[in-house]
Amino acid sequence: MTDTLFTIVTHKFDPAVCRHIERVGSELRRDYKFLVYYDVTSAPDFRLTIDECQTLPFDFAKIRPKFPLLAQAKIAPGNQYTAYIDLLHLFPEIKYFWFVEYDVRFSGNWRVLVDICNQSRADMLGVHIRTREEIPDWDWWPSIRNEFDPGRQLPGVRAFGWVSRLSRDALELIAKRCVEEGWTGHMEALLPSLLCDAGMRIEEIGGRGPFTPKERRGLYYLSENAISSPSRNGDLGLGSNRFGPPLLLWGMRKNRIYHPVKTGRSLRSIKLDTLSALKYSKDSAVDLLKRTAGHV
């Protein structure tokens, strides 16, 4: 029996998303447990059939009381990890939990990525993992705090959350420290910082960042702007695996992670995405010139 659960997390079930889910499921179900974990408020239309896929709703309104110190009243931004923790009692046989958002694509067989990553026993696998020293101006550092002792601090570590794998031990530790010790914050800052503070093993899935092990260096995506040092605010420029803006094209290279891939975009949205991409390009170029000149 497999000890790994691969979970697609979604609040959308349009035809393109359903086709994507069916494809991922067909590639992984033979060797791994596969789950479609969806926000109960999204009201999926299951006439868009997702054959042989286990589906499970989550209701943040019912999960939130288990985490009384959450800073936000809604699941976004940054509280999705509470729904992840809620899976622990439903899958007692699972040791490793993959969480992949609906707008992530992989230009290859997902089993290639999961098989290679599952050779690692790290407690957390994530993308674009960076320390506070590398990206001191990132927006979500101030969200980390301890409600019982405001003077307590954690080592600042950031991991973007659209693709991640967390061990059972990691999820149990996060739940314990958030509920019993008073920690709260945006999940992309809070989770890796808590795990680092506890001495747990954290690795990057690919790229060339400082948390990437040598056997996966250069795989699956590039570091920011094809260089290893991000801007002070953690911007990812125009890489194929980035926070934003949404990708207009994807899949040109094999075995690469692409994010965000949005479907059903209007012409107005595409225009705004293009303008955002041009702005990112300009800002990234200016930042690179400043760092090259030693001004930052």
Legacy VTK file of the C-alpha trace (Angstrom):
# vtk DataFile Version 3.0
C-alpha trace
ASCII
DATASET POLYDATA
POINTS 296 float
0.000 0.000 0.000
1.348 3.429 -0.912
2.231 5.896 1.828
1.778 8.913 -0.486
-1.380 10.917 -1.226
-1.372 13.285 -4.202
-4.002 16.000 -3.752
-5.250 18.534 -6.277
-6.786 21.453 -4.397
-9.402 23.424 -6.298
-12.376 25.728 -6.181
-12.962 25.506 -9.952
-14.389 22.722 -12.096
-14.573 24.193 -15.570
-13.954 21.830 -18.506
-10.249 22.644 -18.769
-9.683 22.032 -15.059
-11.587 18.737 -15.239
-9.523 17.576 -18.204
-6.390 18.457 -16.263
-7.570 16.524 -13.196
-8.429 13.468 -15.283
-5.007 13.528 -16.900
-3.112 13.806 -13.608
-5.233 11.079 -12.061
-4.617 8.716 -14.974
-0.861 9.202 -14.591
-0.700 8.700 -10.831
-3.529 6.440 -9.646
-1.700 3.195 -10.374
1.029 3.908 -7.834
-0.294 6.629 -5.531
-3.510 7.555 -3.794
-5.136 10.429 -5.664
-7.604 12.958 -4.278
-9.502 15.966 -5.584
-9.935 18.227 -2.542
-12.367 21.043 -3.236
-13.843 24.016 -1.448
-17.429 23.143 -0.550
-18.545 26.641 -1.572
-17.413 26.043 -5.160
-20.406 23.760 -5.960
-18.705 21.592 -8.604
-20.760 20.322 -11.505
-20.012 16.615 -11.564
-21.713 16.266 -14.915
-18.180 17.159 -16.007
-17.114 13.643 -15.122
-13.922 12.990 -13.233
-13.714 9.253 -13.760
-12.356 7.109 -10.948
-11.127 10.131 -8.966
-11.839 10.290 -5.251
-13.351 13.678 -4.432
-13.670 15.249 -1.007
-15.070 18.654 -0.001
-13.662 20.844 2.749
-15.581 23.523 4.607
-13.369 26.230 6.085
-16.224 27.485 8.258
-16.150 24.141 10.087
-12.341 23.841 10.127
-11.600 27.330 11.430
-12.814 26.767 15.035
-10.087 24.136 15.428
-7.548 26.951 14.923
-8.824 29.781 17.144
-5.751 31.995 16.666
-5.967 32.414 12.897
-5.434 36.006 11.873
-7.735 35.824 8.861
-11.452 35.068 8.868
-11.307 33.506 5.396
-9.271 30.678 3.919
-7.422 33.051 1.583
-4.915 34.420 1.795
-2.721 31.969 3.610
-4.962 29.703 5.699
-5.210 26.758 3.296
-2.921 24.696 5.500
-5.738 24.203 8.006
-7.650 22.202 5.382
-4.489 20.179 4.738
-4.162 19.313 8.418
-7.795 18.226 8.426
-6.847 15.295 6.163
-4.610 13.653 8.769
-7.376 11.729 10.517
-8.997 10.689 7.230
-5.845 9.084 5.842
-4.021 7.496 8.796
-1.948 5.305 6.480
-0.450 8.257 4.591
3.053 9.470 5.431
3.516 12.073 2.684
0.867 14.504 1.419
1.242 16.330 -1.901
-0.819 19.514 -2.315
-1.015 20.966 -5.843
-3.268 23.858 -6.757
-5.619 23.569 -9.733
-3.703 26.142 -11.819
-0.393 24.237 -11.803
0.639 22.298 -14.901
3.517 19.906 -15.558
4.699 19.436 -19.158
5.383 15.754 -18.749
4.073 12.736 -16.907
3.372 13.712 -13.310
4.666 10.336 -12.212
8.172 11.368 -13.330
8.101 14.335 -10.951
6.497 12.490 -8.028
8.709 9.395 -8.353
11.911 11.434 -8.268
10.768 13.689 -5.433
9.580 10.718 -3.408
13.154 9.494 -3.199
13.564 12.343 -0.704
12.564 11.890 2.945
12.341 15.656 3.522
9.505 16.854 5.758
8.730 19.643 3.319
9.250 19.970 -0.418
8.353 23.317 -1.928
9.217 25.786 -4.673
11.331 28.935 -4.527
12.401 28.462 -0.904
14.259 31.511 0.392
15.352 32.993 3.724
14.388 36.335 5.194
17.962 37.529 4.594
17.628 36.878 0.867
14.231 38.575 0.437
13.895 40.968 3.404
11.109 43.011 1.784
8.728 40.128 1.061
5.140 41.123 1.917
4.245 38.242 4.254
7.082 38.285 6.801
5.107 40.571 9.156
2.237 38.060 9.242
4.227 35.623 11.420
3.548 36.223 15.081
2.963 34.453 18.363
-0.326 35.382 19.987
0.795 34.194 23.436
4.222 35.857 23.380
4.528 38.687 20.809
8.263 38.898 21.437
8.975 35.379 20.148
10.416 35.062 16.658
10.988 32.303 14.133
13.761 31.925 11.576
12.256 33.421 8.424
11.918 30.883 5.606
9.573 31.307 2.623
8.197 28.503 0.412
5.553 29.225 -2.190
2.556 26.979 -1.692
1.133 26.141 -5.113
3.167 22.892 -5.193
4.279 21.262 -1.965
4.732 17.954 -0.202
4.451 17.728 3.570
5.139 14.759 5.787
2.644 13.585 8.381
5.166 14.553 11.068
5.349 18.064 9.620
1.571 18.553 9.519
1.187 17.233 13.066
3.917 19.556 14.330
2.371 22.561 12.573
-1.041 21.810 14.089
0.439 21.443 17.573
2.516 24.622 17.419
-0.306 26.732 15.988
-2.930 25.585 18.486
-0.840 25.040 21.632
2.019 27.519 21.188
0.123 30.405 19.588
1.773 30.706 16.171
-0.119 32.217 13.271
0.650 33.772 9.892
0.483 33.300 6.143
1.197 29.658 5.333
4.006 30.393 2.849
5.965 32.048 5.644
4.625 30.246 8.705
4.947 26.595 7.685
8.576 26.506 6.514
9.625 28.786 9.381
8.015 26.510 11.988
9.584 23.418 10.438
13.008 25.039 10.198
12.761 26.145 13.810
12.004 22.543 14.817
14.999 21.208 12.909
12.939 19.437 10.277
14.303 18.843 6.792
13.220 21.289 4.073
14.094 20.977 0.389
13.248 22.681 -2.873
11.674 20.537 -5.579
13.938 21.877 -8.335
15.585 25.048 -9.550
18.993 26.210 -8.351
18.173 27.777 -4.999
20.083 27.184 -1.757
17.581 24.547 -0.579
17.823 22.455 -3.766
19.762 19.174 -3.320
22.380 18.457 -5.969
20.434 15.548 -7.470
17.572 17.908 -8.420
19.515 21.049 -9.290
18.308 22.544 -12.551
15.267 20.271 -12.760
11.628 21.303 -13.329
12.097 25.108 -13.397
14.678 27.871 -13.244
15.389 30.142 -10.345
14.197 33.728 -10.571
14.954 35.245 -13.980
17.339 32.303 -14.625
19.627 33.617 -11.866
19.996 32.377 -8.310
19.401 35.594 -6.382
15.837 36.916 -6.123
14.926 40.563 -5.734
14.590 41.883 -2.182
10.804 41.482 -2.267
10.885 37.917 -3.638
9.576 38.819 -7.104
9.884 35.994 -9.613
10.035 38.080 -12.772
8.913 36.179 -15.828
9.853 32.603 -15.005
7.488 29.781 -15.950
6.945 28.852 -12.281
6.021 32.122 -10.614
3.547 33.971 -8.425
2.174 36.015 -11.321
1.038 37.330 -13.682
-0.785 34.354 -15.290
1.085 32.607 -18.079
-0.102 33.372 -21.593
1.701 30.291 -22.973
2.982 27.183 -21.282
4.385 23.728 -22.039
7.174 24.673 -24.428
9.765 22.664 -22.454
9.295 19.093 -21.316
9.142 18.130 -17.635
8.703 21.677 -16.382
6.321 23.079 -13.748
4.139 25.954 -14.976
2.168 28.293 -12.702
-0.225 30.081 -12.829
-2.169 28.659 -15.769
-5.625 30.237 -15.853
-8.465 29.043 -18.064
-11.461 30.865 -19.480
-9.750 34.255 -19.443
-11.540 37.186 -21.072
-9.811 39.414 -23.621
-9.674 42.159 -21.000
-7.967 39.787 -18.538
-5.429 38.717 -21.169
-4.675 42.377 -21.891
-4.109 43.058 -18.187
-1.930 39.948 -17.906
0.205 41.173 -20.804
0.629 44.617 -19.263
1.556 43.010 -15.934
4.142 40.829 -17.659
5.721 43.882 -19.288
5.853 45.653 -15.924
7.435 42.603 -14.274
10.022 42.502 -17.045
10.910 46.170 -16.588
11.057 45.990 -12.777
13.136 42.796 -12.849
15.623 44.293 -15.303
16.030 47.409 -13.141
16.502 45.283 -10.014
19.130 43.133 -11.743
21.057 46.209 -12.918
21.019 47.666 -9.399
22.324 44.462 -7.839
24.954 44.028 -10.538
26.167 47.557 -9.844
26.248 46.847 -6.124
23.628 49.435 -5.219
21.370 47.010 -3.293
LINES 1 297
296 0 1 2 3 4 5 6 7 8 9 10 11 12 13 14 15 16 17 18 19 20 21 22 23 24 25 26 27 28 29 30 31 32 33 34 35 36 37 38 39 40 41 42 43 44 45 46 47 48 49 50 51 52 53 54 55 56 57 58 59 60 61 62 63 64 65 66 67 68 69 70 71 72 73 74 75 76 77 78 79 80 81 82 83 84 85 86 87 88 89 90 91 92 93 94 95 96 97 98 99 100 101 102 103 104 105 106 107 108 109 110 111 112 113 114 115 116 117 118 119 120 121 122 123 124 125 126 127 128 129 130 131 132 133 134 135 136 137 138 139 140 141 142 143 144 145 146 147 148 149 150 151 152 153 154 155 156 157 158 159 160 161 162 163 164 165 166 167 168 169 170 171 172 173 174 175 176 177 178 179 180 181 182 183 184 185 186 187 188 189 190 191 192 193 194 195 196 197 198 199 200 201 202 203 204 205 206 207 208 209 210 211 212 213 214 215 216 217 218 219 220 221 222 223 224 225 226 227 228 229 230 231 232 233 234 235 236 237 238 239 240 241 242 243 244 245 246 247 248 249 250 251 252 253 254 255 256 257 258 259 260 261 262 263 264 265 266 267 268 269 270 271 272 273 274 275 276 277 278 279 280 281 282 283 284 285 286 287 288 289 290 291 292 293 294 295
